[in-house]
Amino acid sequence: MKKSTIGAQLYTLRDYCKDEEGLKQTLHKVREIGYETVQVSGIGPIAPEAVKRAADEAGLSICATHVSFDEIRDSFEATVEKHKLWGCSYIGIGGIPTPYREGEEGYVKFAREASEQARKLKEQGLQFIYHNHAFEYQKYAGRTAMDILREESDAGAFGFELDTYWVQAGGANPVEAIYGVKGRMGVIHLKDMAIIDNKQVFAEIGEGNLNFHEILKACRETGVEWYVVEQDVCPGDPFESLAISYRYLSGLAE
């Protein structure tokens, strides 16, 4: 991991990115913290050209996105065009759409339908990636939903974007999970977990209990390209939370 590959997930700053001016100010603050790249997710209805302009002005690249599966499937050409405009090769979705969350059959169906879209994206030089939460670790006939997604999808096109917090929350080991998708994950979400008043809470990287030395080692050994920091809920200023995480990770960078 190099400092230049540590990214900020804009979903963390969603309340500040509702319009073009807010996005511009937010991206400049992100760059001032030290980040050189961002993942676009959770922002307001801002024209792709304006997003590109704001990122360029702030000196930031766009390493990945989160869009809806419907957007990929129903607005394929526009989605491809947007990502090529941004110079972004990783197209992510934040989780399986609700209609597919109906047991083993639903996950199998999604894995196969998403693989079709992923192959089309690959033909355009783009990579589909799937972001997990905890519910993918529910078991169906002895397999977790994550197992189903991994085993029933096209390994050459369907990629992953593991979220370390949600893997842990699902009762799995983040390090083992990373090795489990070796060669299929170019982007990872780094998110720490702390225990406060006997409850699991989101924490800045290095402030919780996850073993990031081993997590980063696994990422290096499995070909992860982008290390994206996300914090769904922050205890105070989310910019400060991103700064704390960046300082910790940059100290571990090569």
C-alpha positions, -999 to 999 in steps of 0.1 A, spaced: 0 0 0 13 34 -10 0 67 3 -13 75 -32 -36 44 -31 -53 53 1 -88 67 -8 -117 84 9 -152 71 4 -174 101 -1 -204 83 15 -186 92 47 -191 129 38 -225 125 21 -241 154 41 -215 178 26 -218 167 -11 -255 174 -19 -247 200 -46 -218 211 -68 -205 238 -45 -206 215 -15 -188 188 -34 -161 212 -45 -154 224 -9 -155 188 4 -130 175 -22 -106 203 -14 -108 194 23 -102 157 15 -71 166 -5 -58 188 23 -60 158 47 -36 140 23 -59 117 3 -51 116 -34 -82 96 -46 -119 92 -37 -147 68 -42 -178 85 -55 -209 74 -36 -238 91 -17 -234 125 -34 -263 146 -47 -276 148 -82 -245 164 -97 -237 162 -134 -208 138 -142 -189 166 -159 -192 188 -128 -179 159 -106 -149 154 -129 -142 191 -129 -144 193 -91 -121 163 -86 -96 177 -111 -96 211 -94 -89 195 -60 -61 173 -74 -80 140 -68 -86 110 -89 -117 88 -88 -107 53 -80 -142 36 -77 -179 43 -74 -211 29 -59 -241 29 -82 -273 10 -82 -276 -24 -100 -305 -9 -118 -283 19 -132 -258 -6 -145 -285 -28 -161 -309 -2 -173 -286 27 -182 -256 7 -193 -242 30 -219 -245 62 -198 -229 44 -169 -200 33 -190 -196 68 -204 -196 84 -170 -169 61 -156 -147 65 -186 -151 103 -183 -139 100 -147 -110 77 -156 -125 52 -131 -124 15 -139 -141 1 -108 -179 1 -107 -193 -10 -74 -227 -17 -60 -233 -12 -22 -251 -45 -17 -275 -70 -32 -309 -54 -42 -337 -63 -18 -357 -85 -43 -328 -110 -45 -325 -114 -7 -348 -144 -6 -326 -173 4 -302 -194 -16 -321 -191 -49 -321 -153 -48 -284 -151 -43 -277 -176 -70 -300 -156 -94 -282 -124 -86 -248 -139 -89 -256 -151 -124 -275 -119 -136 -248 -97 -122 -222 -118 -139 -239 -110 -172 -236 -73 -166 -200 -77 -153 -189 -94 -185 -204 -65 -205 -185 -41 -183 -153 -60 -187 -157 -57 -225 -156 -19 -219 -125 -22 -198 -144 -17 -165 -146 -40 -134 -178 -48 -115 -173 -50 -77 -196 -61 -50 -196 -45 -15 -208 -66 14 -226 -60 47 -232 -85 75 -262 -102 61 -242 -120 34 -228 -142 62 -262 -158 69 -260 -195 59 -283 -213 35 -279 -251 33 -244 -248 48 -232 -220 26 -231 -183 35 -246 -159 10 -211 -146 4 -200 -182 -5 -229 -184 -29 -220 -151 -45 -183 -161 -49 -190 -197 -61 -220 -190 -84 -206 -158 -101 -182 -155 -130 -147 -154 -114 -133 -136 -144 -157 -107 -143 -175 -105 -109 -153 -88 -84 -155 -80 -47 -150 -50 -25 -149 -64 10 -158 -42 39 -136 -51 69 -162 -39 95 -191 -58 80 -171 -90 75 -163 -89 112 -199 -80 121 -210 -111 101 -189 -133 123 -162 -139 97 -124 -132 98 -115 -102 76 -81 -116 68 -94 -150 58 -121 -133 38 -95 -113 18 -76 -144 9 -109 -160 0 -113 -136 -29 -77 -135 -40 -74 -122 -76 -110 -109 -75 -106 -77 -54 -90 -45 -66 -107 -23 -40 -112 -28 -3 -132 -8 23 -112 -3 54 -133 3 84 -125 -4 121 -148 -17 148 -147 -7 185 -168 -17 215 -184 10 235 -209 2 263 -210 -34 251 -220 -23 215 -202 -26 182 -195 8 168 -178 22 137 -143 36 145 -115 54 128 -87 31 115 -64 22 144 -90 32 170 -108 -1 171 -99 -38 175 -94 -50 139 -58 -62 131 -49 -39 103 -13 -51 101 -26 -85 90 -54 -71 69 -30 -49 49 -6 -78 46 -34 -99 31 -43 -71 8 -8 -68 -5 -5 -106 -11 -38 -108 -30 -34 -79 -54 -56 -51 -38 -50 -19 -57 -71 7 -38 -75 10 0 -106 31 6 -115 44 40 -152 45 49 -169 53 82 -207 51 81 -212 70 113 -186 93 129 -186 104 166 -180 140 155 -166 158 125 -164 132 97 -134 151 82 -115 146 114 -125 109 114 -111 106 79 -79 125 90 -74 101 119 -77 71 96 -54 86 70 -27 94 96 -28 58 108 -27 42 74 -1 66 59 21 55 88 19 19 75 23 28 38 54 16 19 
